[in-house]
Amino acid sequence: MEVIFVLIAISLILAGSFLFLFFRAMKGGQFDDNHTPAIRILFENEPKTKDKKEPSPSTKSK
């Protein structure tokens, strides 16, 4: 029966420490990103190619 009390105490200490760390991260601004999610949809994902070479403006024919 004493083991249950020890396990409850350990779980409360563990839960309290996780709660403390969460509030510390919130206060530190770890989850503050208001700009990126709003404009993420505006960016297009361009496929990457290995040999993508465009001619320079001076070598283009007029």
Secondary structure, DSSP 8 states (H G I E B T S, - for coil): -HHHHHHHHHHHHHHHHHHHHHHHHHHTTTT---SHHHHGGGS------TT-----TTTS--
